[in-house]
Amino acid sequence: MKVRLAYGETGLDVDVDPEKTTVVEPVHHEAAPDQAGVLTAALRDPVAGPPLRERVRPGQSVAISVCDGTRPQPRHLMVPAVLAELDGIVNLDDVVILVATGTHRGNTESELRQMLGDEVVDHVRIVNHDARDRGQLAWMGTFGKDVPVWLNQEWARADVRITTGFVEPHFFAGFSGGPKLVAPGLAALETVLVLHDAARIGSPRATWGITHGNPVHDDVRAIAEATGVTFALDVVLNRDKEIVSAFGGDLPAMHAAATAAAKRIAMRPVPAPFDVVVTTNSGFPLDQNLYQAVKGMSAAYQVVRPGGTIVCAAECRDGFPDHGSYRQVLASARSPRHLLETIAARSAGETVPDQWQVQIQARIQCDNQVVMHTSYLSDDDLASAHLRQTGDVSEAVAQALAAAGPDARLCVLPEGPQTIPYLS
């Protein structure tokens, strides 16, 4: 049978044996019939605390945090909904939209127009956060487990601070959205490095679907709560990236409600591990680079047997990418085992940018064979990342199953980390 994989903007078909295959994909959830209306309702009838309009006064400055272009947040709907609620209270000249890039590159004007729409770009000031630009940052203090916190100064000095995001399981922070739109989204590189140090990332509770007791999310949450968020707005999306539900209000209660909804939609139990798992990184914009594709590998890792094979299809039109340290760190040791040992030996003060992604990838590769299918990375590129490439996903799957024996079983995750399988 054919299974359609989310790959780039066009998709990719893979041929599999139905007798050996389990397909784990998002349970279909209808989009809210009025996409704008469900956002307005969340702003006016929040999970906790007063409506947004009651939290804002004339003359105040407002900062709105949004996800960067590697995330499928419906910014073109969420930001206008927030601005509509502020209309008549706040002057647009006093509003700034901050793209919460974390350590990623900033988005171009063309990308911002695609993300936010021409109307917003033409009338509201937009700033790409830069974690490496000291001139953008303000010292906030030490929070959580000894995390030194610098945040974007426009965020820090705003009278009203509004986070907007979307919630899905996250491979080491538990769930996205909520406090992540403050840190790491608007934090300094030094802050991000501590939040992503080897000890935190190496914790067994730094994984999909866990927030409380997760050392990464515990500190992210502590930073947001200590530095202050006026109002938080998150959505949960279906497989078509449409809004299923929206949640607004005080950040802790809002995010708890949103994560409970996301877990029902995006996590699925399976009875036993598989010999081979095919995964993706959910297609464009999530599979723009190899760095992001580690999430797809991690989703597969949850249900592949030790020594099994993961085949990951990610377009990687943006390469590794070239910005950041991910490629350099990957190539800094001769094997995944040596990478893992080197990173694990580092203290929080020795954390190297992007080592967290390499740490997770190396852990997966130490236990499993990982085969990539991309359209923009060469075999030599992938070999430098200790990965092998296949030009034909179906053939790679057939070979891996044959090598595993006559009783080998296959799992396919067509949407990658949009649905996280776990052993029941």
C-alpha positions in Angstrom: 0.0 0.0 0.0 1.0 3.6 -0.4 1.4 6.0 2.5 1.7 9.7 1.9 4.5 11.3 3.9 4.6 15.0 4.8 7.6 16.2 2.9 8.4 19.8 1.8 5.3 21.4 0.3 4.4 18.5 -2.0 4.6 15.3 0.0 6.2 12.0 -0.8 4.7 8.5 -1.3 6.2 5.4 0.2 5.2 1.8 -0.7 4.9 -0.5 2.3 3.6 -4.0 3.1 0.3 -3.6 4.9 0.8 -6.9 6.7 3.9 -5.6 8.4 2.9 -2.0 8.8 1.3 0.2 11.5 0.6 3.8 10.5 0.5 6.2 13.4 -0.9 9.6 12.4 -2.9 12.4 14.0 -6.5 11.6 14.9 -8.4 13.8 12.6 -9.9 16.8 14.4 -12.1 19.3 12.6 -10.9 22.9 12.5 -12.9 25.3 14.5 -15.6 26.6 12.0 -14.7 30.2 12.8 -11.0 30.4 13.0 -10.9 34.1 14.0 -13.9 33.7 16.3 -12.3 31.1 18.4 -9.3 33.4 19.0 -11.5 36.3 19.9 -13.3 34.0 22.4 -10.0 33.0 24.0 -9.1 36.6 24.4 -12.4 37.7 25.9 -13.2 34.5 27.9 -9.8 33.3 29.1 -9.0 30.1 31.0 -7.9 32.2 34.0 -7.8 35.9 34.8 -9.6 38.9 33.2 -10.0 39.4 29.4 -7.1 41.0 27.5 -8.8 44.4 27.1 -9.2 44.7 30.9 -5.4 44.2 31.4 -4.4 47.1 29.1 -4.6 50.9 29.7 -4.3 53.8 27.3 -0.8 55.0 26.7 0.9 51.7 27.6 3.5 50.1 25.4 2.8 46.5 24.2 5.2 43.7 23.1 3.8 40.7 21.3 5.9 37.6 21.1 5.4 35.2 18.1 7.1 32.1 16.8 9.7 32.3 14.1 9.3 30.9 10.5 10.3 27.4 11.4 7.0 27.0 13.3 3.5 26.6 11.7 1.9 29.1 14.1 -1.1 30.8 12.4 0.4 34.2 13.2 -1.6 35.8 10.3 -4.7 35.0 12.4 -3.5 35.3 16.0 -1.7 38.7 15.8 -4.7 40.5 14.1 -7.0 39.0 16.7 -4.8 40.5 19.5 -4.5 43.8 17.7 -8.3 44.0 17.3 -8.7 43.6 21.0 -6.2 46.4 21.7 -7.9 48.7 19.2 -9.2 51.8 20.8 -6.9 51.4 23.8 -3.4 51.2 22.5 -1.8 53.2 19.6 -0.2 50.9 17.0 2.9 53.1 17.3 3.3 51.7 20.8 3.1 48.1 19.7 6.1 45.9 18.7 6.0 42.4 17.4 9.0 40.4 18.5 9.9 37.3 16.5 11.0 34.8 19.2 13.9 33.3 17.2 15.7 31.8 20.2 19.1 31.0 18.6 17.7 30.7 15.0 18.3 33.3 12.3 15.9 36.2 11.9 13.2 36.1 9.3 13.4 38.2 6.1 10.8 40.7 5.1 9.4 38.3 2.5 9.1 35.6 5.2 7.5 38.1 7.6 4.9 39.0 5.1 4.1 35.4 4.5 4.0 34.8 8.3 2.0 37.8 9.4 0.4 39.3 6.3 1.0 42.6 4.6 -1.4 44.6 6.7 0.5 43.8 9.9 3.9 44.2 8.4 3.0 47.6 6.9 1.5 49.0 10.1 3.2 47.5 13.1 6.9 47.5 14.0 8.5 44.1 13.9 11.8 43.1 15.4 13.7 39.8 14.9 15.1 38.8 18.3 18.9 38.3 18.2 20.2 36.2 21.1 23.8 37.2 20.2 23.2 41.0 20.1 24.1 42.4 23.5 22.5 45.7 22.5 19.1 44.0 22.3 19.3 42.5 25.8 18.4 43.4 29.3 19.6 41.6 32.5 16.7 40.2 34.5 18.3 38.2 37.2 18.9 34.5 38.1 15.9 32.2 38.1 15.1 28.5 38.2 18.0 26.3 38.9 20.7 29.0 38.6 19.8 30.2 35.2 21.3 33.7 34.4 18.6 35.5 32.4 18.9 38.2 29.8 15.8 38.9 27.8 15.1 41.1 24.8 15.0 44.6 26.2 11.9 45.6 24.2 10.1 42.8 25.9 11.5 43.6 29.3 10.6 47.3 29.2 7.1 46.9 27.6 4.2 47.7 29.9 2.2 44.9 28.5 3.7 41.6 27.4 1.7 39.1 25.3 2.8 35.7 24.2 1.3 34.0 21.2 2.2 30.5 20.2 0.9 27.0 19.5 1.1 23.9 21.6 2.4 20.5 20.5 4.6 17.9 22.1 8.2 18.9 22.2 11.2 16.5 22.2 12.9 17.8 25.3 10.8 20.7 26.7 7.7 18.5 26.9 5.4 20.8 25.1 5.9 24.0 23.0 4.1 27.3 23.4 3.4 29.2 26.6 6.6 30.1 28.5 8.9 29.1 25.6 7.8 32.3 23.9 9.8 34.1 26.6 12.7 31.8 27.1 14.4 30.5 25.0 12.4 32.5 22.4 13.5 36.0 23.6 16.5 35.1 25.7 20.2 35.7 25.3 22.5 33.0 24.0 24.0 32.6 27.5 20.6 31.9 28.9 19.8 29.4 26.2 23.0 27.6 26.7 22.3 27.0 30.4 18.7 25.9 29.7 20.0 23.5 27.1 23.1 22.1 29.0 24.1 18.5 28.9 22.7 17.6 32.3 19.2 19.0 31.6 19.0 17.6 28.1 20.3 14.2 29.3 17.5 13.9 31.9 15.1 11.1 31.2 12.2 13.5 32.0 13.4 16.0 29.4 11.2 14.4 26.7 7.9 14.5 24.9 4.8 15.3 26.8 6.4 16.0 30.2 6.5 19.5 31.7 6.5 19.4 35.5 9.6 17.6 36.7 11.2 18.2 33.4 14.4 20.2 34.2 14.2 22.2 31.0 10.5 23.1 31.2 10.7 23.8 35.0 13.3 26.5 34.4 11.6 27.9 31.3 8.4 28.2 33.3 10.2 29.8 36.2 11.7 32.4 34.0 8.4 33.4 32.4 6.6 33.5 35.8 9.4 35.5 37.5 9.7 38.1 34.7 6.0 38.5 34.0 3.6 37.8 31.1 0.5 40.0 31.0 -1.5 37.6 28.8 -0.8 34.4 27.0 -2.6 33.0 23.9 -1.9 29.6 22.5 -3.7 27.4 19.9 -3.8 23.7 19.2 -3.7 22.8 15.5 -4.8 19.8 13.4 -2.8 18.0 10.8 -3.7 20.7 8.2 -2.3 23.4 10.5 -5.8 24.7 11.2 -6.9 25.9 14.7 -8.8 23.3 16.6 -9.0 25.2 19.9 -7.6 28.4 21.4 -6.7 29.2 25.0 -6.0 32.5 26.6 -5.3 34.1 30.0 -2.8 33.8 32.8 0.1 31.8 31.5 0.3 28.8 33.9 -3.4 27.9 33.8 -3.7 28.6 30.0 -0.7 26.5 29.1 -1.9 23.6 31.4 -5.2 23.6 29.6 -3.6 23.8 26.1 -1.1 21.0 26.8 -3.9 18.7 28.0 -5.8 19.3 24.8 -2.6 18.8 22.7 -1.8 15.5 24.4 -5.2 14.1 23.5 -4.7 15.1 19.9 -1.0 14.4 19.4 0.1 11.4 21.5 -0.8 7.8 20.6 0.0 4.5 22.4 1.4 1.5 20.6 1.8 -2.0 22.1 5.4 -2.9 21.2 8.5 -1.5 19.6 9.2 -1.8 15.9 12.2 -3.0 13.9 11.9 -0.1 11.4 10.3 3.3 11.8 9.7 5.7 8.9 9.3 9.3 10.1 9.2 12.9 8.7 9.5 16.3 10.2 5.9 17.2 9.2 6.8 18.8 5.9 7.3 22.5 5.3 8.0 24.7 7.2 9.1 22.3 9.8 11.5 20.2 7.6 13.5 23.2 6.3 16.8 21.9 7.8 18.5 18.9 9.3 18.6 20.5 12.7 14.8 20.6 12.9 14.6 17.0 11.5 16.1 15.7 14.8 12.6 16.1 16.2 11.3 13.6 13.6 14.1 11.2 14.5 13.2 11.6 18.2 9.6 10.8 17.5 10.6 7.6 15.8 13.1 6.8 18.6 10.2 6.5 21.1 9.0 3.2 19.5 12.0 1.7 17.6 13.7 -1.3 19.1 17.3 -1.0 20.1 19.4 -1.8 17.1 16.5 -1.0 14.8 16.4 1.4 11.8 14.9 4.9 11.5 14.3 6.3 8.0 13.7 10.0 8.2 12.4 12.0 5.2 13.0 15.7 5.5 13.4 18.1 2.6 16.1 20.3 4.2 15.9 23.2 1.7 17.8 25.3 4.2 20.6 22.7 4.5 22.0 22.0 8.0 21.4 25.1 8.2 24.6 27.1 7.6 23.9 29.5 10.5 24.5 28.4 14.1 26.9 25.7 15.3 25.0 22.5 14.7 27.0 21.4 11.6 30.3 22.3 13.3 29.5 20.4 16.4 28.3 17.3 14.5 31.6 17.2 12.6 33.7 17.7 15.7 34.0 14.0 16.7 34.5 10.8 14.7 31.3 9.1 15.8 28.0 9.6 17.5 29.4 7.8 20.6 32.3 10.2 20.8 30.0 13.1 20.4 27.7 11.9 23.2 30.6 11.3 25.5 32.2 14.7 24.8 28.9 16.6 25.3 28.0 14.7 28.5 31.3 15.7 30.1 30.6 19.4 29.7 29.3 21.5 32.6 26.6 24.2 32.1 29.3 26.8 31.7 30.9 24.9 28.8 27.8 24.4 26.8 28.4 25.0 23.0 25.6 26.5 20.9 23.4 23.8 19.3 25.0 20.9 21.2 21.6 20.0 22.6 20.3 19.0 19.1 23.5 17.0 18.5 23.3 15.4 21.9 19.8 14.1 21.2 20.8 13.0 17.6 23.9 11.3 18.8 21.9 9.4 21.5 19.5 8.1 18.8 22.4 7.2 16.5 24.2 5.3 19.2 21.2 3.0 19.6 19.9 2.9 16.0 20.8 3.1 12.3 19.4 6.4 11.0 18.9 6.8 7.2 17.9 10.2 5.7 16.1 11.1 2.6 16.5 14.8 1.6 16.4 16.9 -1.5 19.0 19.5 -0.7 21.8 17.7 1.2 24.4 15.6 -0.6 25.6 12.1 0.6 28.9 13.8 1.7 27.0 16.4 3.6 25.1 13.7 5.5 28.2 11.6 6.0 29.8 14.5 7.8 26.8 14.3 10.2 27.4 10.5 10.6 24.2 9.8 8.6 23.5 7.8 5.5 21.2 8.9 2.7 18.8 7.0 0.5 17.3 8.2 -2.7 14.4 5.8 -2.4 12.5 5.6 1.0 10.5 2.5 -0.1 13.7 0.6 -1.1 15.5 1.6 2.2 12.5 0.3 4.2 12.4 -3.0 2.3 16.1 -3.5 2.8 15.9 -2.8 6.5 12.9 -5.1 7.0 14.6 -7.9 5.1 17.8 -7.5 7.2 15.6 -7.6 10.4 14.1 -11.0 9.6 10.8 -12.5 8.4 8.8 -11.3 11.4 10.1 -7.7 11.2 7.5 -4.9 11.8 7.3 -1.4 10.4 5.8 1.8 11.9 5.2 4.8 9.7 4.8 8.3 11.2 3.6 10.3 8.1 3.4 13.6 10.0 6.5 12.9 12.1 6.4 14.7 15.5 2.8 15.9 14.9 1.9 12.6 16.5 4.1 11.2 19.2 3.9 7.4 19.6 4.7 5.9 23.0 4.9 2.3 24.4 1.7 1.6 26.2 
